[in-house]
């Protein structure tokens, strides 16, 4: 069921404390203002992550790749591309850069010489530890001053927006037989 954004209080989902969140203001600019704020937060978040990963000598996408390799040592290039949901050519370029910088190493599969397996190096593990610590601190700073109730309310609102966006995509993407994201 599609949940329009401007739901009245009788139709809003109940929050964790049993209270329905208040409806958004009725002015026409509300949605535009909210999406502007979400977009600005997303841009600032990308910039901050860019700084954190650059300190470790990485691009944010490389950081995600490195984390995946660390958690799943010995993936093939094809398996890694599938895991990250990226094109194999993109994975190839990223792995070449990570290998050249010393973050990963590739080794032939002992049972199938046609397959190359990917492993993280100590330098890669150090980069992961640095970015993990910095990201944890960054996230804590982002939500500093927000109490649990405010956080719950924000999560409810964002989940409603997310649900509405998925419903919009599903209703406008009936020709394709795949999930919208």
C-alpha positions as CSV (number, residue, x, y, z in Angstrom):
1,X,0.0,0.0,0.0
2,X,1.3,3.4,-0.9
3,X,1.6,5.8,2.0
4,X,1.2,9.4,0.9
5,X,3.6,11.7,2.8
6,X,0.8,14.0,4.0
7,X,-1.0,11.6,6.3
8,X,-3.3,12.8,9.0
9,X,-2.7,11.9,12.6
10,X,-5.4,9.2,12.5
11,X,-3.4,7.4,9.7
12,X,0.2,7.8,10.9
13,X,2.0,4.7,12.0
14,X,2.5,4.4,15.8
15,X,6.0,5.2,17.1
16,X,7.9,3.1,19.6
17,X,6.2,5.0,22.4
18,X,2.7,4.3,21.2
19,X,2.2,7.9,20.0
20,X,1.5,8.8,16.4
21,X,4.0,11.3,15.0
22,X,2.5,14.7,14.3
23,X,1.6,15.4,10.6
24,X,4.0,17.6,8.6
25,X,3.1,21.2,8.2
26,X,0.5,21.8,5.5
27,X,2.5,24.5,3.6
28,X,3.3,23.6,0.0
29,X,7.0,24.2,0.5
30,X,7.4,21.5,3.2
31,X,8.5,18.7,0.9
32,X,10.9,20.8,-1.0
33,X,12.5,22.1,2.2
34,X,12.8,18.6,3.7
35,X,14.3,17.2,0.5
36,X,16.7,20.1,0.4
37,X,17.8,19.4,3.9
38,X,18.2,15.6,3.2
39,X,20.3,16.5,0.1
40,X,22.5,18.9,2.0
41,X,23.1,16.3,4.8
42,X,23.9,13.7,2.2
43,X,26.4,16.0,0.5
44,X,28.0,16.9,3.8
45,X,28.2,13.2,4.8
46,X,29.9,12.3,1.5
47,X,32.4,15.1,2.0
48,X,33.2,14.0,5.6
49,X,33.6,10.4,4.5
50,X,35.8,11.5,1.7
51,X,38.1,13.2,4.2
52,X,38.1,10.2,6.5
53,X,39.0,7.8,3.7
54,X,41.5,10.2,2.1
55,X,43.4,10.2,5.4
56,X,43.9,6.4,5.0
57,X,44.8,6.9,1.3
58,X,41.5,5.7,0.0
59,X,38.4,6.8,-1.9
60,X,35.2,6.0,0.0
61,X,34.3,3.3,-2.6
62,X,37.7,1.7,-2.1
63,X,37.1,1.7,1.6
64,X,33.9,-0.3,1.2
65,X,35.7,-2.7,-1.1
66,X,38.6,-3.1,1.3
67,X,36.1,-3.7,4.2
68,X,34.4,-6.4,2.1
69,X,37.7,-8.1,1.3
70,X,38.7,-8.0,4.9
71,X,35.4,-9.7,6.0
72,X,35.5,-12.2,3.1
73,X,39.1,-13.1,2.5
74,X,39.8,-15.1,-0.7
75,X,37.0,-13.8,-2.8
76,X,37.5,-14.0,-6.6
77,X,37.2,-10.8,-8.5
78,X,33.8,-11.9,-9.9
79,X,32.5,-12.7,-6.4
80,X,33.7,-9.3,-5.1
81,X,32.0,-7.5,-8.0
82,X,28.8,-9.4,-7.3
83,X,29.0,-8.7,-3.6
84,X,29.5,-5.0,-4.1
85,X,26.9,-4.9,-6.9
86,X,29.4,-3.2,-9.3
87,X,30.5,-4.0,-12.9
88,X,33.5,-6.4,-13.2
89,X,35.4,-3.7,-15.1
90,X,34.9,-1.3,-12.2
91,X,36.1,-4.0,-9.7
92,X,39.2,-4.5,-11.9
93,X,40.2,-0.9,-11.9
94,X,39.6,-0.6,-8.1
95,X,41.5,-3.7,-7.3
96,X,44.5,-2.6,-9.5
97,X,44.6,0.7,-7.5
98,X,44.3,-1.1,-4.1
99,X,47.0,-3.6,-5.1
100,X,49.4,-0.9,-6.4
101,X,48.9,1.0,-3.1
102,X,49.7,-2.2,-1.1
103,X,46.2,-2.6,0.5
104,X,45.5,-6.0,-1.1
105,X,47.2,-8.8,-2.8
106,X,46.0,-11.2,-5.4
107,X,47.0,-14.9,-5.4
108,X,46.1,-17.7,-7.8
109,X,43.5,-20.2,-6.5
110,X,45.4,-23.4,-5.7
111,X,42.6,-25.6,-7.1
112,X,41.9,-23.5,-10.3
113,X,44.8,-21.5,-11.7
114,X,42.3,-19.5,-13.9
115,X,40.9,-17.9,-10.8
116,X,42.6,-15.2,-8.7
117,X,41.8,-14.8,-5.0
118,X,41.9,-11.4,-3.2
119,X,43.4,-11.0,0.3
120,X,43.9,-7.9,2.4
121,X,47.4,-7.0,3.5
122,X,48.5,-5.6,6.9
123,X,48.5,-2.1,5.4
124,X,44.9,-2.7,4.3
125,X,43.9,-3.9,7.8
126,X,45.5,-0.7,9.3
127,X,43.5,1.4,6.9
128,X,40.3,-0.4,7.9
129,X,41.1,0.1,11.6
130,X,41.7,3.8,11.0
131,X,38.5,4.3,9.0
132,X,36.4,2.3,11.4
133,X,37.6,4.4,14.3
134,X,37.2,7.7,12.5
135,X,33.7,6.7,11.1
136,X,32.5,5.7,14.6
137,X,33.6,9.1,16.0
138,X,32.0,10.9,13.0
139,X,28.7,9.1,13.5
140,X,28.7,9.9,17.2
141,X,29.4,13.5,16.5
142,X,26.6,13.6,13.9
143,X,24.1,12.6,16.5
144,X,25.5,14.5,19.5
145,X,22.9,16.3,21.5
146,X,20.1,14.1,20.1
147,X,18.3,12.1,22.8
148,X,16.8,8.6,22.3
149,X,13.3,9.9,21.7
150,X,14.4,12.4,19.1
151,X,16.4,9.6,17.4
152,X,13.4,7.3,17.4
153,X,11.2,10.0,15.9
154,X,13.8,10.8,13.2
155,X,14.1,7.1,12.3
156,X,10.3,6.8,12.0
157,X,10.1,9.8,9.7
158,X,13.0,8.6,7.5
159,X,11.5,5.1,7.3
160,X,8.2,6.5,6.2
161,X,10.0,8.6,3.5
162,X,12.0,5.5,2.4
163,X,8.8,3.4,2.2
164,X,7.1,6.1,0.2
165,X,10.0,6.3,-2.2
166,X,10.1,2.5,-2.7
167,X,6.4,2.5,-3.4
168,X,6.8,5.3,-6.0
169,X,9.6,3.4,-7.7
170,X,7.5,0.2,-7.7
171,X,4.5,2.0,-9.2
172,X,6.6,3.6,-11.9
173,X,8.8,0.6,-12.7
174,X,6.3,-2.1,-13.5
175,X,8.0,-3.0,-16.8
176,X,11.2,-4.2,-15.1
177,X,11.1,-7.5,-13.1
178,X,13.7,-6.4,-10.5
179,X,13.7,-4.6,-7.2
180,X,14.0,-0.8,-7.6
181,X,17.3,-0.6,-5.6
